[in-house]
């Protein structure tokens, strides 16, 4: 057999081998694809089985008035399927993070959300509500309110946490309890302030710190009016004149610790009868202005 014939035979065998290998590859890939699709179909059908479906969702820790909404949010988050194949209501593969996010976003009153499976059909959602730290009223204080000084007498007052985040309306039925919290008046709040901040977080923290310092100094703050450009009015209970508070003007753009020190020194000067303070009786005071350096102005 000559060389040319030999070469032709080898070429023919190589082409046939390549075609067979290509055919086997196609057959193998097709079989794998069919098996994969079959398994996906089986798993998809299994995920739709009622034996594995979440049918009972319970929310614990929330007030009854929002429990229904929280349960609805959790239920909505497990509707549908992943990629149109696997049911999200399958208790083995339900979207836990999505449930937690949906419940947490459904009410500004929630502080924490935890989700746990309860058997093959149940889902337990445990929540805690925010702890009120202040009452924010969207109007001006009533300075002619008698013995209580600056009461919570508005129907437009809300509960806020320690960051100034407003999360719930304060009902008149809880007025006596809400008096335990610091009261802030913010007449420039938007129409529906729930879910917003009374002011920036840093600003509110500065105000809270100032009010806490006033209490530590032995004074009795009754409320704070939030004005524009960082200016505030603090209403102090006047021990000599319960009919009206003493107004303290202060500004968070200044040195708040210095303002607090000046206020404390001025008040102590009244109590001790210091010659440096002309006022000897708090009932004579209408206002104290501590916004201007170390100078304290009053009338």
C-alpha positions as CSV (number, residue, x, y, z in Angstrom):
1,X,0.0,0.0,0.0
2,X,1.5,3.2,-1.1
3,X,1.9,6.3,1.1
4,X,-0.9,8.2,-0.5
5,X,-3.4,5.4,0.1
6,X,-2.3,5.1,3.7
7,X,-2.8,8.8,4.3
8,X,-6.3,8.7,2.8
9,X,-7.2,5.7,5.1
10,X,-6.0,7.5,8.2
11,X,-7.8,10.7,7.3
12,X,-11.1,8.7,6.8
13,X,-10.7,7.0,10.1
14,X,-9.9,10.3,11.9
15,X,-13.1,11.9,10.5
16,X,-15.2,8.9,11.5
17,X,-13.7,8.9,15.0
18,X,-14.4,12.6,15.4
19,X,-18.0,12.2,14.2
20,X,-18.6,9.4,16.7
21,X,-17.0,11.3,19.5
22,X,-19.1,14.3,18.7
23,X,-22.2,12.1,18.5
24,X,-21.4,10.6,21.9
25,X,-20.9,14.0,23.4
26,X,-24.3,15.2,22.2
27,X,-26.0,12.1,23.5
28,X,-24.3,12.5,26.9
29,X,-25.2,16.2,27.2
30,X,-28.7,15.5,26.1
31,X,-29.1,12.7,28.7
32,X,-27.6,15.0,31.4
33,X,-29.9,17.8,30.5
34,X,-33.0,15.5,30.5
35,X,-32.0,14.2,33.9
36,X,-31.4,17.7,35.2
37,X,-34.8,18.9,33.9
38,X,-36.4,15.8,35.4
39,X,-34.9,16.3,38.8
40,X,-35.9,20.0,38.7
41,X,-39.4,19.0,37.8
42,X,-39.5,16.5,40.6
43,X,-38.1,18.9,43.2
44,X,-40.5,21.6,42.0
45,X,-43.4,19.3,42.5
46,X,-42.1,18.3,45.9
47,X,-41.8,22.0,46.9
48,X,-45.4,22.5,46.1
49,X,-46.6,19.6,48.3
50,X,-48.9,20.7,51.1
51,X,-47.0,18.4,53.4
52,X,-44.1,20.9,53.3
53,X,-46.0,24.2,52.8
54,X,-46.1,26.9,55.4
55,X,-49.8,27.4,56.3
56,X,-49.6,28.9,59.8
57,X,-47.9,32.2,60.5
58,X,-47.9,33.6,64.1
59,X,-46.6,37.0,65.2
60,X,-45.7,37.5,68.9
61,X,-44.6,40.6,70.8
62,X,-46.6,43.3,68.9
63,X,-49.6,45.2,69.9
64,X,-52.9,43.8,68.6
65,X,-53.5,46.8,66.3
66,X,-50.5,46.0,64.1
67,X,-50.3,42.2,64.5
68,X,-52.6,41.5,61.5
69,X,-50.5,43.7,59.2
70,X,-47.3,42.0,60.3
71,X,-48.8,38.6,59.7
72,X,-49.9,39.7,56.2
73,X,-46.5,41.1,55.4
74,X,-44.9,37.8,56.4
75,X,-47.4,35.8,54.3
76,X,-46.9,38.0,51.3
77,X,-43.1,37.5,51.4
78,X,-43.5,33.7,50.9
79,X,-45.8,33.9,47.9
80,X,-44.6,33.0,44.5
81,X,-41.5,30.9,43.6
82,X,-37.8,31.0,43.0
83,X,-37.1,31.4,39.2
84,X,-40.7,30.1,38.6
85,X,-39.7,26.7,39.8
86,X,-39.5,26.3,43.6
87,X,-42.3,27.4,45.9
88,X,-41.3,30.0,48.4
89,X,-43.8,28.6,50.8
90,X,-41.8,25.4,51.2
91,X,-40.8,25.3,54.8
92,X,-37.4,23.8,53.9
93,X,-36.4,26.6,51.6
94,X,-38.6,29.6,52.6
95,X,-36.9,33.0,52.3
96,X,-36.2,33.8,55.9
97,X,-34.3,37.0,55.2
98,X,-37.1,38.3,53.0
99,X,-39.7,37.5,55.7
100,X,-37.7,39.4,58.3
101,X,-37.2,42.4,56.0
102,X,-40.9,42.5,55.0
103,X,-42.1,42.4,58.6
104,X,-39.6,45.0,59.7
105,X,-40.5,47.3,56.9
106,X,-44.3,47.0,57.5
107,X,-44.3,49.1,60.7
108,X,-42.0,51.9,62.0
109,X,-42.8,50.8,65.5
110,X,-40.6,47.7,65.4
111,X,-37.2,47.5,66.9
112,X,-36.3,43.8,66.3
113,X,-37.6,41.0,64.2
114,X,-36.7,37.3,64.5
115,X,-38.1,34.5,62.3
116,X,-38.1,30.8,63.2
117,X,-39.7,27.7,61.5
118,X,-42.3,25.9,63.7
119,X,-42.5,22.4,62.4
120,X,-43.2,21.8,58.7
121,X,-46.2,24.1,58.5
122,X,-45.6,26.9,61.0
123,X,-43.6,30.1,61.0
124,X,-43.1,32.1,64.3
125,X,-42.2,35.7,64.0
126,X,-41.1,37.3,67.3
127,X,-40.9,41.1,67.4
128,X,-40.1,43.9,69.9
129,X,-41.5,47.4,69.6
130,X,-39.4,50.5,70.0
131,X,-39.1,51.9,73.5
132,X,-40.5,55.4,73.8
133,X,-38.0,58.0,75.0
134,X,-39.8,61.2,74.2
135,X,-43.1,62.7,73.1
136,X,-43.0,64.9,70.0
137,X,-45.9,67.3,69.5
138,X,-46.5,69.0,66.2
139,X,-47.7,72.3,67.6
140,X,-46.8,75.0,70.0
141,X,-46.8,74.5,73.8
142,X,-49.6,75.9,76.0
143,X,-47.9,78.3,78.4
144,X,-51.1,79.2,80.1
145,X,-52.0,75.7,81.2
146,X,-52.0,76.1,85.0
147,X,-50.2,73.9,87.4
148,X,-49.0,71.3,84.9
149,X,-47.0,74.0,83.1
150,X,-46.6,72.5,79.6
151,X,-49.0,69.5,79.4
152,X,-49.4,67.0,76.6
153,X,-52.8,68.4,75.7
154,X,-52.6,68.1,71.9
155,X,-54.2,65.4,69.7
156,X,-51.2,65.8,67.4
157,X,-48.5,64.2,69.7
158,X,-46.3,61.2,68.9
159,X,-43.9,58.8,70.6
160,X,-40.2,58.8,69.5
161,X,-37.2,56.7,70.4
162,X,-33.9,58.1,71.8
163,X,-32.7,59.0,68.3
164,X,-35.8,61.2,67.7
165,X,-37.4,58.8,65.3
166,X,-41.2,59.2,65.5
167,X,-42.9,55.8,65.3
168,X,-46.3,56.0,66.9
169,X,-49.1,58.5,67.7
170,X,-49.5,59.2,71.4
171,X,-53.1,58.5,72.3
172,X,-54.8,60.8,74.8
173,X,-55.6,57.7,76.9
174,X,-51.9,57.3,77.6
175,X,-51.3,60.9,78.4
176,X,-50.5,60.2,82.1
177,X,-47.9,57.6,81.2
178,X,-46.4,59.8,78.4
179,X,-45.8,62.5,81.0
180,X,-42.8,60.4,82.2
181,X,-41.1,61.2,78.9
182,X,-39.4,64.4,77.8
183,X,-41.8,66.5,75.7
184,X,-40.6,68.2,72.5
185,X,-42.7,70.6,70.5
186,X,-41.9,70.7,66.8
187,X,-44.5,72.8,64.9
188,X,-42.7,72.4,61.6
189,X,-43.2,68.7,61.4
190,X,-44.7,67.3,58.2
191,X,-48.4,66.5,58.2
192,X,-47.9,62.8,59.0
193,X,-44.6,62.6,60.9
194,X,-44.7,58.8,61.8
195,X,-41.7,57.2,60.2
196,X,-39.7,60.4,60.2
197,X,-37.2,62.2,62.5
198,X,-38.0,65.2,64.7
199,X,-34.6,66.6,63.7
200,X,-31.3,65.1,62.7
201,X,-30.0,62.3,64.9
202,X,-26.9,64.2,66.0
203,X,-29.0,67.3,66.8
204,X,-31.5,65.3,68.8
205,X,-28.8,63.6,70.7
206,X,-27.4,67.0,71.6
207,X,-30.8,68.2,72.8
208,X,-31.4,65.1,74.9
209,X,-27.9,65.5,76.5
210,X,-28.7,69.1,77.4
211,X,-32.1,68.2,78.9
212,X,-30.5,65.4,80.9
213,X,-27.9,67.8,82.2
214,X,-30.6,70.2,83.2
215,X,-32.3,67.5,85.3
216,X,-28.9,66.5,86.8
217,X,-28.5,70.1,87.9
218,X,-31.7,69.8,90.0
219,X,-33.9,71.7,87.6
220,X,-37.3,70.5,86.3
221,X,-37.6,70.8,82.5
222,X,-41.2,70.6,81.3
223,X,-40.7,70.7,77.6
224,X,-38.6,71.9,74.7
225,X,-39.7,73.9,71.6
226,X,-37.7,73.0,68.5
227,X,-37.2,76.1,66.4
228,X,-35.3,76.8,63.3
229,X,-31.5,77.0,62.8
230,X,-30.7,75.0,66.0
231,X,-32.4,77.4,68.3
232,X,-34.5,76.0,71.2
233,X,-36.7,77.1,74.1
234,X,-36.6,75.1,77.3
235,X,-39.4,75.4,79.7
236,X,-38.4,75.1,83.4
237,X,-40.9,74.6,86.1
238,X,-40.9,77.7,88.3
239,X,-41.0,76.6,91.9
240,X,-42.3,80.0,93.0
241,X,-44.9,80.4,90.3
242,X,-46.5,77.2,89.1
243,X,-48.8,79.1,86.8
244,X,-46.1,79.6,84.2
245,X,-42.7,78.2,83.4
246,X,-39.4,80.0,83.0
247,X,-38.3,80.1,79.4
248,X,-34.6,79.3,78.7
249,X,-33.2,80.3,75.3
250,X,-30.3,78.2,74.0
251,X,-28.7,77.1,70.8
252,X,-27.1,73.8,69.7
253,X,-24.8,75.7,67.4
254,X,-23.0,77.0,70.4
255,X,-21.1,75.1,73.1
256,X,-23.9,73.2,74.7
257,X,-21.8,72.1,77.7
258,X,-20.9,75.7,78.3
259,X,-24.5,76.8,78.1
260,X,-25.5,74.1,80.6
261,X,-22.7,75.2,83.0
262,X,-23.8,78.8,82.7
263,X,-27.5,77.9,83.4
264,X,-26.5,75.8,86.4
265,X,-24.3,78.5,87.8
266,X,-26.9,81.1,87.4
267,X,-29.6,79.1,89.0
268,X,-27.3,78.1,91.9
269,X,-26.6,81.8,92.3
270,X,-30.3,82.5,92.8
271,X,-30.6,79.7,95.3
272,X,-27.6,80.7,97.3
273,X,-28.3,84.5,97.2
274,X,-25.1,85.2,95.4
275,X,-24.3,88.9,95.0
276,X,-23.3,88.2,91.4
277,X,-27.0,87.4,90.6
278,X,-29.4,90.3,91.1
279,X,-32.5,88.0,91.0
280,X,-33.2,86.6,94.5
281,X,-36.6,85.0,93.7
282,X,-37.3,82.7,90.7
283,X,-40.9,84.0,90.6
284,X,-39.4,87.3,89.2
285,X,-38.0,85.5,86.1
286,X,-39.7,85.4,82.7
287,X,-36.8,84.1,80.7
288,X,-33.0,83.2,80.8
289,X,-30.9,83.6,77.7
290,X,-27.7,81.6,77.6
291,X,-26.8,81.8,73.9
292,X,-24.2,84.5,74.1
293,X,-20.9,83.3,75.5
294,X,-20.4,83.4,79.2
295,X,-22.9,86.2,79.6
296,X,-26.4,85.2,80.9
297,X,-29.2,87.5,80.1
298,X,-32.5,87.4,81.9
299,X,-35.7,89.2,82.7
